[in-house]
Amino acid sequence: MSIQRFIDAMISNNYGDTYNDAIIQLNNGRKTGCWIHYCLPIINMHGKKTKEGHIISLSTITKMFAIKDFNEAIEYINNDILRERLLEMLNIIYYKIVKQNIKLETLMGSNTDAMKCKSCITLFYNTFKMTNFSYNILGELYKLLGEDDITISCLKAQIIS
């Protein structure tokens, strides 16, 4: 699958809300629709184990939009549209958390989507770090929220092998 799947999903409503809907929801202070899978994607962690030993099972839509590997994460941020949209969303998230004191769980509408957001931030913070791109808000969010251990584990397995 091509990264075009993310752009296609963001402009249609075939999988949920559009990118513009997502921006409106974040600006309003709470995610109410279905868009996290393609607007704030995570690395494919299907079948991985949590610290507690639970096996992660991703939904069909999450698997469809999961970043397959580190190379696809680089391809994602090398795409001007996807990079700019990701950074726009992260700017809003940072502003809402830091300036308006909204908890990530509230902003994202659930604990599950807050964890996905943190996983996305971990993925792309580490991807940006390995490329020529630099983005301060992403680093600030990463410091503020901490890293997602499973995402780090997936990235290390791919970078080392």
N, CA, C and O of each residue as an XYZ file, in Angstrom:
644
protein
N       0.827     -1.194      0.000
C       0.000      0.000      0.000
C       0.868      1.252      0.000
O       1.936      1.291      0.610
N       0.405      2.227     -0.666
C       1.123      3.491     -0.802
C       0.695      4.470      0.287
O      -0.383      4.340      0.866
N       1.560      5.453      0.558
C       1.178      6.492      1.527
C       0.043      7.365      0.995
O      -0.542      8.146      1.745
N      -0.262      7.240     -0.270
C      -1.403      7.971     -0.838
C      -2.693      7.617     -0.089
O      -3.640      8.403     -0.078
N      -2.731      6.425      0.542
C      -3.932      6.012      1.281
C      -4.283      7.004      2.389
O      -5.456      7.189      2.712
N      -3.258      7.645      2.972
C      -3.507      8.622      4.038
C      -4.153      9.889      3.475
O      -5.123     10.402      4.033
N      -3.616     10.378      2.382
C      -4.160     11.591      1.756
C      -5.586     11.330      1.280
O      -6.478     12.153      1.490
N      -5.795     10.180      0.638
C      -7.140      9.840      0.161
C      -8.145      9.809      1.316
O      -9.253     10.329      1.189
N      -7.763      9.207      2.427
C      -8.666      9.122      3.585
C      -8.932     10.494      4.190
O     -10.035     10.760      4.669
N      -7.935     11.360      4.171
C      -8.090     12.689      4.767
C      -9.046     13.589      3.979
O      -9.652     14.501      4.542
N      -9.176     13.330      2.677
C     -10.028     14.209      1.861
C     -11.401     13.608      1.570
O     -12.293     14.305      1.087
N     -11.574     12.326      1.856
C     -12.882     11.702      1.651
C     -13.484     11.412      3.022
O     -12.826     11.589      4.048
N     -14.710     10.977      3.031
C     -15.280     10.554      4.302
C     -15.593      9.062      4.277
O     -16.525      8.603      4.937
N     -14.814      8.318      3.517
C     -15.012      6.872      3.393
C     -14.680      6.117      4.677
O     -15.243      5.053      4.934
N     -13.774      6.660      5.478
C     -13.325      5.967      6.689
C     -13.728      6.707      7.956
O     -13.487      6.210      9.056
N     -14.315      7.844      7.832
C     -14.676      8.668      8.981
C     -14.627     10.127      8.580
O     -14.924     10.487      7.441
N     -14.253     10.943      9.514
C     -14.197     12.381      9.267
C     -12.985     12.754      8.419
O     -11.991     12.028      8.383
N     -13.080     13.892      7.740
C     -11.969     14.377      6.926
C     -10.924     15.070      7.809
O     -11.140     15.297      8.999
N      -9.807     15.392      7.199
C      -8.757     16.131      7.899
C      -9.295     17.466      8.421
O      -9.011     17.854      9.554
N     -10.070     18.160      7.594
C     -10.629     19.453      8.020
C     -11.547     19.287      9.229
O     -11.548     20.125     10.131
N     -12.327     18.209      9.247
C     -13.167     17.918     10.417
C     -12.299     17.720     11.651
O     -12.623     18.208     12.734
N     -11.190     17.000     11.480
C     -10.281     16.727     12.596
C      -9.707     18.024     13.167
O      -9.623     18.188     14.384
N      -9.319     18.933     12.295
C      -8.771     20.218     12.736
C      -9.821     21.006     13.518
O      -9.515     21.593     14.555
N     -11.044     21.016     13.025
C     -12.127     21.718     13.725
C     -12.343     21.108     15.103
O     -12.477     21.834     16.088
N     -12.377     19.783     15.180
C     -12.592     19.116     16.460
C     -11.471     19.436     17.449
O     -11.740     19.734     18.613
N     -10.229     19.376     17.000
C      -9.108     19.693     17.894
C      -9.183     21.149     18.353
O      -8.975     21.448     19.529
N      -9.477     22.037     17.430
C      -9.598     23.453     17.808
C     -10.740     23.678     18.803
O     -10.681     24.594     19.623
N     -11.769     22.849     18.728
C     -12.883     22.933     19.673
C     -12.558     22.256     21.005
O     -13.344     22.334     21.949
N     -11.402     21.591     21.084
C     -10.962     21.021     22.359
C     -11.313     19.580     22.621
O     -11.048     19.075     23.711
N     -11.910     18.892     21.643
C     -12.252     17.488     21.866
C     -12.491     16.760     20.543
O     -13.281     17.202     19.709
N     -11.799     15.644     20.370
C     -12.016     14.767     19.220
C     -13.358     14.078     19.409
O     -13.604     13.442     20.434
N     -14.223     14.209     18.411
C     -15.541     13.581     18.488
C     -15.791     12.620     17.337
O     -16.777     11.883     17.349
N     -14.922     12.620     16.355
C     -15.123     11.786     15.171
C     -14.064     10.711     15.035
O     -13.252     10.484     15.931
N     -14.100     10.063     13.898
C     -13.181      8.958     13.603
C     -12.190      9.408     12.533
O     -12.540      9.490     11.355
N     -10.954      9.699     12.939
C      -9.933     10.157     11.994
C      -8.514      9.856     12.469
O      -7.565     10.057     11.711
N      -8.348      9.390     13.675
C      -7.005      9.247     14.242
C      -6.137      8.285     13.437
O      -4.923      8.472     13.349
N      -6.746      7.261     12.851
C      -5.985      6.224     12.144
C      -5.165      6.781     10.994
O      -4.036      6.344     10.769
N      -5.717      7.738     10.268
C      -5.018      8.266      9.094
C      -4.464      9.671      9.300
O      -3.652     10.129      8.496
N      -4.879     10.361     10.350
C      -4.334     11.698     10.615
C      -3.165     11.655     11.597
O      -2.240     12.462     11.496
N      -3.201     10.722     12.542
C      -2.118     10.547     13.520
C      -1.758      9.060     13.561
O      -2.018      8.382     14.555
N      -1.160      8.558     12.481
C      -0.932      7.107     12.394
C       0.131      6.609     13.382
O       1.002      7.354     13.830
N       0.017      5.328     13.695
C       0.979      4.665     14.577
C       1.726      3.609     13.773
O       1.325      3.254     12.665
N       2.806      3.117     14.342
C       3.536      2.038     13.687
C       2.747      0.742     13.864
O       2.013      0.585     14.839
N       2.898     -0.171     12.932
C       2.195     -1.446     13.030
C       2.766     -2.244     14.202
O       3.908     -2.702     14.165
N       1.951     -2.398     15.234
C       2.385     -3.154     16.420
C       1.492     -4.358     16.656
O       1.474     -4.926     17.748
N       0.748     -4.746     15.623
C      -0.161     -5.887     15.735
C       0.634     -7.140     16.113
O       1.635     -7.464     15.474
N       0.189     -7.826     17.138
C       0.846     -9.050     17.588
C       1.975     -8.846     18.579
O       2.516     -9.817     19.109
N       2.339     -7.596     18.838
C       3.399     -7.306     19.817
C       2.852     -7.477     21.226
O       1.640     -7.424     21.437
N       3.746     -7.682     22.191
C       3.347     -7.861     23.584
C       3.576     -6.577     24.373
O       4.569     -5.875     24.180
N       2.633     -6.289     25.267
C       2.801     -5.174     26.193
C       3.700     -5.620     27.333
O       4.029     -6.802     27.440
N       4.101     -4.679     28.189
C       4.906     -5.027     29.362
C       4.206     -6.061     30.235
O       4.845     -6.893     30.881
N       2.881     -5.987     30.237
C       2.092     -6.898     31.061
C       1.914     -8.258     30.404
O       1.333     -9.166     30.999
N       2.411     -8.401     29.177
C       2.319     -9.684     28.478
C       1.092     -9.846     27.606
O       0.871    -10.918     27.043
N       0.286     -8.797     27.485
C      -0.903     -8.868     26.632
C      -0.489     -8.707     25.170
O       0.404     -7.921     24.853
N      -1.136     -9.449     24.294
C      -0.874     -9.347     22.861
C      -1.738     -8.213     22.297
O      -2.940     -8.147     22.553
N      -1.110     -7.334     21.533
C      -1.831     -6.205     20.931
C      -2.546     -6.682     19.674
O      -1.953     -7.319     18.803
N      -3.810     -6.365     19.602
C      -4.622     -6.696     18.436
C      -5.194     -5.395     17.885
O      -6.008     -4.748     18.543
N      -4.778     -5.014     16.697
C      -5.248     -3.775     16.081
C      -6.510     -4.039     15.267
O      -6.672     -5.107     14.676
N      -7.394     -3.058     15.246
C      -8.604     -3.175     14.427
C      -8.215     -3.173     12.942
O      -7.096     -2.813     12.577
N      -9.146     -3.575     12.119
C      -8.898     -3.623     10.674
C      -8.488     -2.253     10.137
O      -7.533     -2.149      9.368
N      -9.203     -1.208     10.537
C      -8.884      0.137     10.030
C      -7.529      0.609     10.569
O      -6.776      1.263      9.848
N      -7.214      0.289     11.820
C      -5.912      0.685     12.371
C      -4.792     -0.021     11.620
O      -3.771      0.593     11.310
N      -4.971     -1.297     11.327
C      -3.953     -2.039     10.558
C      -3.799     -1.446      9.159
O      -2.687     -1.341      8.643
N      -4.926     -1.058      8.546
C      -4.876     -0.503      7.191
C      -4.022      0.765      7.142
O      -3.297      1.004      6.176
N      -4.121      1.578      8.207
C      -3.409      2.854      8.207
C      -2.165      2.850      9.090
O      -1.522      3.888      9.252
N      -1.817      1.702      9.660
C      -0.585      1.639     10.462
C       0.623      1.833      9.553
O       0.672      1.314      8.438
N       1.579      2.580     10.046
C       2.842      2.755      9.323
C       3.555      1.402      9.364
O       3.802      0.859     10.440
N       3.879      0.869      8.206
C       4.400     -0.503      8.110
C       5.778     -0.667      8.736
O       6.062     -1.673      9.385
N       6.633      0.337      8.532
C       7.996      0.234      9.039
C       8.631      1.626      9.044
O       8.009      2.614      8.655
N       9.866      1.675      9.488
C      10.576      2.947      9.591
C      10.694      3.631      8.227
O      10.597      4.855      8.139
N      10.902      2.852      7.172
C      11.014      3.434      5.830
C       9.720      4.130      5.414
O       9.759      5.185      4.782
N       8.573      3.542      5.767
C       7.304      4.196      5.426
C       7.112      5.459      6.272
O       6.521      6.432      5.803
N       7.602      5.451      7.504
C       7.526      6.657      8.336
C       8.337      7.791      7.695
O       7.903      8.943      7.692
N       9.499      7.464      7.162
C      10.324      8.465      6.465
C       9.605      8.947      5.210
O       9.579     10.143      4.921
N       9.024      8.011      4.469
C       8.271      8.382      3.270
C       7.107      9.317      3.633
O       6.814     10.262      2.901
N       6.456      9.048      4.758
C       5.333      9.873      5.227
C       5.793     11.312      5.465
O       5.154     12.248      4.984
N       6.881     11.499      6.192
C       7.313     12.878      6.486
C       8.014     13.535      5.307
O       8.152     14.758      5.283
N       8.457     12.760      4.338
C       9.019     13.349      3.124
C       7.929     13.879      2.197
O       8.211     14.648      1.278
N       6.682     13.466      2.438
C       5.555     13.956      1.657
C       5.128     15.297      2.245
O       4.728     15.366      3.407
N       5.211     16.352      1.457
C       4.923     17.699      1.952
C       3.530     17.828      2.570
O       3.375     18.450      3.620
N       2.531     17.251      1.933
C       1.163     17.365      2.436
C       1.030     16.666      3.785
O       0.509     17.245      4.739
N       1.495     15.437      3.865
C       1.360     14.670      5.108
C       2.166     15.281      6.244
O       1.696     15.354      7.380
N       3.388     15.722      5.931
C       4.222     16.341      6.970
C       3.569     17.611      7.500
O       3.482     17.803      8.713
N       3.111     18.479      6.601
C       2.488     19.737      7.027
C       1.220     19.495      7.830
O       0.970     20.192      8.813
N       0.423     18.523      7.428
C      -0.808     18.230      8.168
C      -0.506     17.640      9.543
O      -1.153     17.995     10.529
N       0.464     16.750      9.609
C       0.863     16.180     10.899
C       1.329     17.287     11.838
O       0.914     17.341     12.996
N       2.177     18.154     11.345
C       2.721     19.219     12.178
C       1.639     20.232     12.578
O       1.679     20.769     13.685
N       0.683     20.493     11.695
C      -0.414     21.384     12.058
C      -1.220     20.793     13.215
O      -1.563     21.495     14.166
N      -1.515     19.506     13.123
C      -2.269     18.857     14.203
C      -1.476     18.869     15.506
O      -2.038     19.126     16.571
N      -0.192     18.597     15.432
C       0.634     18.566     16.637
C       0.754     19.948     17.264
O       0.819     20.068     18.487
N       0.784     20.987     16.445
C       0.767     22.360     16.973
C      -0.494     22.620     17.782
O      -0.436     23.190     18.871
N      -1.628     22.201     17.247
C      -2.897     22.397     17.953
C      -2.899     21.587     19.250
O      -3.302     22.090     20.299
N      -2.451     20.344     19.177
C      -2.409     19.485     20.364
C      -1.525     20.115     21.435
O      -1.900     20.166     22.607
N      -0.365     20.587     21.036
C       0.545     21.231     21.991
C      -0.120     22.447     22.634
O      -0.093     22.606     23.854
N      -0.708     23.293     21.813
C      -1.357     24.503     22.317
C      -2.471     24.155     23.307
O      -2.580     24.767     24.370
N      -3.284     23.181     22.953
C      -4.407     22.809     23.816
C      -3.915     22.239     25.147
O      -4.489     22.539     26.194
N      -2.873     21.430     25.122
C      -2.358     20.824     26.355
C      -1.625     21.858     27.207
O      -1.877     21.972     28.406
N      -0.721     22.608     26.586
C       0.155     23.511     27.341
C      -0.521     24.845     27.666
O      -0.437     25.319     28.799
N      -1.172     25.435     26.708
C      -1.728     26.781     26.901
C      -3.134     26.775     27.489
O      -3.517     27.707     28.197
N      -3.900     25.732     27.199
C      -5.281     25.695     27.685
C      -5.494     24.623     28.764
O      -6.607     24.439     29.256
N      -4.416     23.924     29.120
C      -4.466     22.907     30.192
C      -5.518     21.826     29.964
O      -6.149     21.356     30.911
N      -5.701     21.437     28.717
C      -6.621     20.343     28.412
C      -5.817     19.046     28.470
O      -4.749     18.955     27.865
N      -6.309     18.061     29.178
C      -5.627     16.764     29.261
C      -5.702     16.073     27.902
O      -6.687     16.201     27.175
N      -4.642     15.340     27.578
C      -4.600     14.636     26.294
C      -5.799     13.706     26.145
O      -6.381     13.625     25.063
N      -6.176     13.010     27.201
C      -7.306     12.077     27.155
C      -8.607     12.815     26.808
O      -9.439     12.296     26.063
N      -8.773     14.003     27.341
C      -9.958     14.812     27.041
C      -9.911     15.294     25.598
O     -10.898     15.187     24.870
N      -8.777     15.817     25.191
C      -8.617     16.342     23.833
C      -8.857     15.256     22.787
O      -9.505     15.498     21.769
N      -8.331     14.065     23.044
C      -8.451     12.984     22.074
C      -9.757     12.208     22.207
O     -10.050     11.350     21.374
N     -10.541     12.493     23.234
C     -11.850     11.883     23.371
C     -11.884     10.544     24.082
O     -12.965     10.040     24.382
N     -10.720      9.950     24.361
C     -10.667      8.669     25.073
C      -9.225      8.359     25.461
O      -8.285      8.925     24.904
N      -9.064      7.461     26.416
C      -7.720      7.005     26.791
C      -7.051      6.254     25.640
O      -5.847      6.381     25.423
N      -7.843      5.471     24.907
C      -7.298      4.703     23.775
C      -6.715      5.629     22.726
O      -5.595      5.409     22.267
N      -7.449      6.659     22.337
C      -6.948      7.580     21.318
C      -5.815      8.452     21.857
O      -4.953      8.880     21.089
N      -5.801      8.720     23.157
C      -4.663      9.426     23.756
C      -3.404      8.575     23.634
O      -2.327      9.097     23.348
N      -3.535      7.258     23.852
C      -2.374      6.361     23.709
C      -1.919      6.306     22.251
O      -0.720      6.271     21.977
N      -2.872      6.297     21.314
C      -2.507      6.299     19.895
C      -1.786      7.595     19.531
O      -0.819      7.577     18.769
N      -2.250      8.707     20.068
C      -1.605      9.996     19.820
C      -0.167      9.980     20.341
O       0.755     10.421     19.655
N       0.011      9.472     21.547
C       1.353      9.379     22.135
C       2.241      8.456     21.301
O       3.426      8.735     21.118
N       1.680      7.368     20.800
C       2.430      6.457     19.940
C       2.844      7.153     18.645
O       3.973      6.989     18.184
N       1.933      7.931     18.059
C       2.227      8.691     16.841
C       3.351      9.691     17.091
O       4.273      9.815     16.284
N       3.270     10.400     18.207
C       4.310     11.379     18.552
C       5.651     10.689     18.733
O       6.675     11.197     18.275
N       5.659      9.538     19.394
C       6.900      8.777     19.583
C       7.480      8.345     18.237
O       8.679      8.483     17.994
N       6.620      7.823     17.371
C       7.055      7.382     16.040
C       7.685      8.523     15.257
O       8.797      8.393     14.746
N       6.976      9.637     15.164
C       7.463     10.705     14.298
C       8.556     11.546     14.942
O       9.373     12.123     14.224
N       8.603     11.636     16.245
C       9.740     12.292     16.899
C      11.024     11.542     16.532
O      12.026     12.153     16.163
N      10.981     10.237     16.637
C      12.165      9.433     16.324
C      12.460      9.400     14.836
O      13.621      9.288     14.442
N      11.444      9.495     14.012
C      11.656      9.558     12.560
C      12.291     10.895     12.184
O      13.252     10.926     11.415
N      11.769     11.992     12.713
C      12.338     13.317     12.436
C      13.795     13.362     12.891
O      14.648     13.945     12.222
N      14.067     12.739     14.037
C      15.429     12.735     14.589
C      16.423     12.050     13.652
O      17.601     12.408     13.625
N      15.956     11.075     12.891
C      16.832     10.306     12.009
C      16.930     10.907     10.605
O      17.596     10.346      9.735
N      16.273     12.035     10.386
C      16.288     12.677      9.068
C      16.803     14.111      9.213
O      17.230     14.520     10.293
N      16.758     14.846      8.146
C      17.188     16.247      8.178
C      16.103     17.185      8.674
O      16.354     18.377      8.850
N      14.907     16.674      8.903
C      13.816     17.514      9.367
C      13.969     17.769     10.858
O      14.475     16.932     11.607
N      13.526     18.926     11.259
C      13.565     19.284     12.675
C      12.274     20.003     12.992
O      11.784     20.804     12.197
N      11.722     19.712     14.167
C      10.498     20.386     14.529
C      10.392     20.473     16.039
O      10.287     19.456     16.724
N      10.419     21.695     16.555
C      10.484     21.923     17.998
C       9.253     21.453     18.759
O       9.391     20.851     19.824
N       8.058     21.708     18.248
C       6.839     21.333     18.967
C       6.781     19.822     19.151
O       6.352     19.343     20.201
N       7.203     19.073     18.150
C       7.218     17.616     18.253
C       8.123     17.183     19.400
O       7.758     16.299     20.175
N       9.284     17.789     19.514
C      10.194     17.483     20.614
C       9.603     17.868     21.961
O       9.769     17.150     22.947
N       8.912     19.006     21.999
C       8.276     19.441     23.244
C       7.166     18.485     23.672
O       7.046     18.155     24.852
N       6.359     18.043     22.715
C       5.304     17.077     23.028
C       5.898     15.753     23.502
O       5.386     15.133     24.434
N       6.966     15.333     22.864
C       7.638     14.080     23.234
C       8.147     14.164     24.674
O       7.993     13.224     25.454
N       8.748     15.293     25.012
C       9.232     15.483     26.400
C       8.068     15.537     27.377
O       8.131     14.950     28.458
N       7.023     16.229     27.004
C       5.863     16.429     27.871
C       5.106     15.121     28.137
O       4.726     14.838     29.273
N       4.894     14.337     27.092
C       4.061     13.136     27.204
C       4.861     11.866     27.463
O       4.303     10.856     27.892
N       6.162     11.911     27.205
C       6.979     10.710     27.341
C       6.852      9.835     26.104
O       6.055     10.102     25.204
N       7.657      8.789     26.086
C       7.647      7.935     24.911
C       6.731      6.735     25.111
O       6.469      6.317     26.239
N       6.259      6.199     24.016
C       5.461      4.992     24.032
C       6.408      3.804     23.885
O       7.071      3.657     22.859
N       6.469      2.959     24.909
C       7.436      1.864     24.957
C       7.296      0.874     23.801
O       8.298      0.415     23.254
N       6.064      0.546     23.430
C       5.869     -0.437     22.354
C       6.325      0.136     21.020
O       6.920     -0.572     20.208
N       6.048      1.412     20.795
C       6.518      2.058     19.560
C       8.040      2.058     19.512
O       8.632      1.750     18.477
N       8.670      2.400     20.621
C      10.144      2.387     20.685
C      10.668      0.987     20.394
O      11.628      0.829     19.640
N      10.052     -0.019     20.979
C      10.466     -1.409     20.763
C      10.353     -1.792     19.283
O      11.254     -2.425     18.734
N       9.252     -1.409     18.646
C       9.069     -1.691     17.215
C      10.126     -0.987     16.374
O      10.683     -1.577     15.448
N      10.402      0.272     16.697
C      11.408      1.036     15.943
C      12.803      0.441     16.124
O      13.548      0.294     15.155
N      13.153      0.103     17.348
C      14.488     -0.476     17.607
C      14.663     -1.772     16.848
O      15.729     -2.020     16.285
N      13.639     -2.598     16.821
C      13.714     -3.876     16.102
C      13.961     -3.646     14.614
O      14.679     -4.420     13.980
N      13.374     -2.591     14.051
C      13.537     -2.326     12.627
C      14.852     -1.638     12.294
O      15.457     -1.904     11.255
N      15.288     -0.754     13.178
C      16.527     -0.008     12.912
C      17.738     -0.904     13.101
O      18.713     -0.798     12.356
N      17.684     -1.786     14.093
C      18.818     -2.655     14.399
C      18.954     -3.779     13.373
O      20.064     -4.164     13.006
N      17.808     -4.303     12.912
C      17.878     -5.450     11.987
C      18.210     -5.052     10.576
O      18.301     -5.910      9.698
